[in-house]
Amino acid sequence: MRHVSASVAVLLLSGCAHWFGPADGMFNAVGSAPGTTPCQLAVAPLGSTRGAVERTVSGEFRETIVVNPSSGNHRVTLSCDSAVVADRTFKYGRDVRMGGELLVNGGAP
């Protein structure tokens, strides 16, 4: 009887998991930074500076980023020598999917 109850509980929870929202999302930010100076790649929920994921990149890069898809739109910025060389907003699940690639290219600062 315990096995049946446990099985029903697992099936019920797994079938209702979509009500709790999607899990964190992982994607790859790919692109190139101008010159040879290290640049800062930052991803944060739109309108917030808290919870930003920051990475130092240079040249051609491919960085794995994890975001919370339930928080709406996000902004990704690429800053080199204190100048923003690339800036775009995106929505995880619409503009980039799990394991997908988001293009972030920087021009000359």
Phi and psi in degrees as GROMACS dihedral restraints (atoms count N, CA, C in turn):
[ dihedral_restraints ]
;  ai    aj    ak    al  type     phi  dphi    fc
    3     4     5     6     1   -63.3    20    10
    4     5     6     7     1   -37.7    20    10
    6     7     8     9     1   -65.5    20    10
    7     8     9    10     1   -39.1    20    10
    9    10    11    12     1   -66.6    20    10
   10    11    12    13     1   -44.9    20    10
   12    13    14    15     1   -63.1    20    10
   13    14    15    16     1   -42.4    20    10
   15    16    17    18     1   -65.5    20    10
   16    17    18    19     1   -41.1    20    10
   18    19    20    21     1   -64.3    20    10
   19    20    21    22     1   -42.4    20    10
   21    22    23    24     1   -63.8    20    10
   22    23    24    25     1   -42.0    20    10
   24    25    26    27     1   -63.1    20    10
   25    26    27    28     1   -43.3    20    10
   27    28    29    30     1   -64.3    20    10
   28    29    30    31     1   -44.6    20    10
   30    31    32    33     1   -64.3    20    10
   31    32    33    34     1   -40.6    20    10
   33    34    35    36     1   -63.7    20    10
   34    35    36    37     1   -46.8    20    10
   36    37    38    39     1   -66.0    20    10
   37    38    39    40     1   -41.1    20    10
   39    40    41    42     1   -70.6    20    10
   40    41    42    43     1   -32.1    20    10
   42    43    44    45     1   -74.4    20    10
   43    44    45    46     1   -23.3    20    10
   45    46    47    48     1  -103.0    20    10
   46    47    48    49     1     6.1    20    10
   48    49    50    51     1   -61.5    20    10
   49    50    51    52     1   -29.8    20    10
   51    52    53    54     1   -65.6    20    10
   52    53    54    55     1   -19.5    20    10
   54    55    56    57     1   -70.0    20    10
   55    56    57    58     1   -25.9    20    10
   57    58    59    60     1   -87.7    20    10
   58    59    60    61     1    -0.7    20    10
   60    61    62    63     1    91.2    20    10
   61    62    63    64     1   164.5    20    10
   63    64    65    66     1   -72.4    20    10
   64    65    66    67     1   158.7    20    10
   66    67    68    69     1   -74.9    20    10
   67    68    69    70     1   171.3    20    10
   69    70    71    72     1   -55.0    20    10
   70    71    72    73     1   148.4    20    10
   72    73    74    75     1  -107.8    20    10
   73    74    75    76     1   143.8    20    10
   75    76    77    78     1  -119.1    20    10
   76    77    78    79     1   133.2    20    10
   78    79    80    81     1  -145.2    20    10
   79    80    81    82     1   172.4    20    10
   81    82    83    84     1  -112.8    20    10
   82    83    84    85     1   122.9    20    10
   84    85    86    87     1   -87.3    20    10
   85    86    87    88     1   118.6    20    10
   87    88    89    90     1  -123.3    20    10
   88    89    90    91     1   148.6    20    10
   90    91    92    93     1   164.8    20    10
   91    92    93    94     1  -156.7    20    10
   93    94    95    96     1  -142.3    20    10
   94    95    96    97     1   143.1    20    10
   96    97    98    99     1  -102.4    20    10
   97    98    99   100     1   142.5    20    10
   99   100   101   102     1   -71.0    20    10
  100   101   102   103     1   146.1    20    10
  102   103   104   105     1    67.6    20    10
  103   104   105   106     1  -163.1    20    10
  105   106   107   108     1  -111.9    20    10
  106   107   108   109     1    -1.1    20    10
  108   109   110   111     1   -73.5    20    10
  109   110   111   112     1   135.6    20    10
  111   112   113   114     1   -60.5    20    10
  112   113   114   115     1   140.1    20    10
  114   115   116   117     1  -119.8    20    10
  115   116   117   118     1   165.5    20    10
  117   118   119   120     1  -109.1    20    10
  118   119   120   121     1   120.9    20    10
  120   121   122   123     1  -100.5    20    10
  121   122   123   124     1   124.2    20    10
  123   124   125   126     1  -130.4    20    10
  124   125   126   127     1   135.8    20    10
  126   127   128   129     1  -127.6    20    10
  127   128   129   130     1   127.1    20    10
  129   130   131   132     1  -147.9    20    10
  130   131   132   133     1   156.7    20    10
  132   133   134   135     1   -58.7    20    10
  133   134   135   136     1   141.9    20    10
  135   136   137   138     1   -59.0    20    10
  136   137   138   139     1   130.7    20    10
  138   139   140   141     1    83.8    20    10
  139   140   141   142     1     7.4    20    10
  141   142   143   144     1  -133.8    20    10
  142   143   144   145     1   142.0    20    10
  144   145   146   147     1  -104.1    20    10
  145   146   147   148     1    -9.2    20    10
  147   148   149   150     1   -80.3    20    10
  148   149   150   151     1   147.1    20    10
  150   151   152   153     1    74.5    20    10
  151   152   153   154     1    18.7    20    10
  153   154   155   156     1   -71.8    20    10
  154   155   156   157     1   139.3    20    10
  156   157   158   159     1   -94.4    20    10
  157   158   159   160     1   123.5    20    10
  159   160   161   162     1  -123.8    20    10
  160   161   162   163     1   138.7    20    10
  162   163   164   165     1  -138.1    20    10
  163   164   165   166     1   145.9    20    10
  165   166   167   168     1   -92.1    20    10
  166   167   168   169     1   127.2    20    10
  168   169   170   171     1  -133.2    20    10
  169   170   171   172     1   160.2    20    10
  171   172   173   174     1  -155.7    20    10
  172   173   174   175     1   150.6    20    10
  174   175   176   177     1    60.4    20    10
  175   176   177   178     1  -144.2    20    10
  177   178   179   180     1   -73.8    20    10
  178   179   180   181     1   133.0    20    10
  180   181   182   183     1  -136.7    20    10
  181   182   183   184     1   157.5    20    10
  183   184   185   186     1  -147.8    20    10
  184   185   186   187     1   103.3    20    10
  186   187   188   189     1  -114.6    20    10
  187   188   189   190     1   131.8    20    10
  189   190   191   192     1   -83.7    20    10
  190   191   192   193     1   126.2    20    10
  192   193   194   195     1  -122.5    20    10
  193   194   195   196     1   140.5    20    10
  195   196   197   198     1  -114.8    20    10
  196   197   198   199     1   127.1    20    10
  198   199   200   201     1  -127.0    20    10
  199   200   201   202     1   163.2    20    10
  201   202   203   204     1   -95.0    20    10
  202   203   204   205     1   109.6    20    10
  204   205   206   207     1   -68.5    20    10
  205   206   207   208     1   -17.6    20    10
  207   208   209   210     1   -80.0    20    10
  208   209   210   211     1    -7.3    20    10
  210   211   212   213     1   -88.9    20    10
  211   212   213   214     1    11.4    20    10
  213   214   215   216     1    85.9    20    10
  214   215   216   217     1  -141.8    20    10
  216   217   218   219     1   -75.6    20    10
  217   218   219   220     1   154.7    20    10
  219   220   221   222     1  -126.0    20    10
  220   221   222   223     1   162.0    20    10
  222   223   224   225     1  -124.2    20    10
  223   224   225   226     1   135.3    20    10
  225   226   227   228     1  -117.0    20    10
  226   227   228   229     1   132.0    20    10
  228   229   230   231     1  -129.1    20    10
  229   230   231   232     1   147.0    20    10
  231   232   233   234     1  -121.7    20    10
  232   233   234   235     1   115.7    20    10
  234   235   236   237     1  -117.1    20    10
  235   236   237   238     1   131.7    20    10
  237   238   239   240     1  -128.3    20    10
  238   239   240   241     1   129.8    20    10
  240   241   242   243     1    51.1    20    10
  241   242   243   244     1    44.4    20    10
  243   244   245   246     1    66.5    20    10
  244   245   246   247     1    11.9    20    10
  246   247   248   249     1  -115.3    20    10
  247   248   249   250     1   133.6    20    10
  249   250   251   252     1   -77.6    20    10
  250   251   252   253     1   118.9    20    10
  252   253   254   255     1  -104.8    20    10
  253   254   255   256     1   -14.9    20    10
  255   256   257   258     1  -151.2    20    10
  256   257   258   259     1   139.3    20    10
  258   259   260   261     1  -154.4    20    10
  259   260   261   262     1   125.8    20    10
  261   262   263   264     1  -153.1    20    10
  262   263   264   265     1   153.6    20    10
  264   265   266   267     1  -105.0    20    10
  265   266   267   268     1   154.3    20    10
  267   268   269   270     1  -155.3    20    10
  268   269   270   271     1   161.9    20    10
  270   271   272   273     1  -120.9    20    10
  271   272   273   274     1   121.3    20    10
  273   274   275   276     1   -65.3    20    10
  274   275   276   277     1   132.8    20    10
  276   277   278   279     1    99.5    20    10
  277   278   279   280     1   -25.7    20    10
  279   280   281   282     1  -106.9    20    10
  280   281   282   283     1   -55.4    20    10
  282   283   284   285     1   -86.9    20    10
  283   284   285   286     1   -27.4    20    10
  285   286   287   288     1  -147.5    20    10
  286   287   288   289     1   137.2    20    10
  288   289   290   291     1  -105.5    20    10
  289   290   291   292     1   173.4    20    10
  291   292   293   294     1   -55.8    20    10
  292   293   294   295     1   125.0    20    10
  294   295   296   297     1    79.2    20    10
  295   296   297   298     1    -1.0    20    10
  297   298   299   300     1   -79.0    20    10
  298   299   300   301     1  -178.6    20    10
  300   301   302   303     1  -117.2    20    10
  301   302   303   304     1   136.7    20    10
  303   304   305   306     1  -115.7    20    10
  304   305   306   307     1   120.0    20    10
  306   307   308   309     1   -78.5    20    10
  307   308   309   310     1   126.1    20    10
  309   310   311   312     1  -133.5    20    10
  310   311   312   313     1   104.2    20    10
  312   313   314   315     1  -116.3    20    10
  313   314   315   316     1   139.9    20    10
  315   316   317   318     1  -109.0    20    10
  316   317   318   319     1   139.6    20    10
  318   319   320   321     1   -94.0    20    10
  319   320   321   322     1  -172.5    20    10
  321   322   323   324     1   -67.6    20    10
  322   323   324   325     1   132.4    20    10
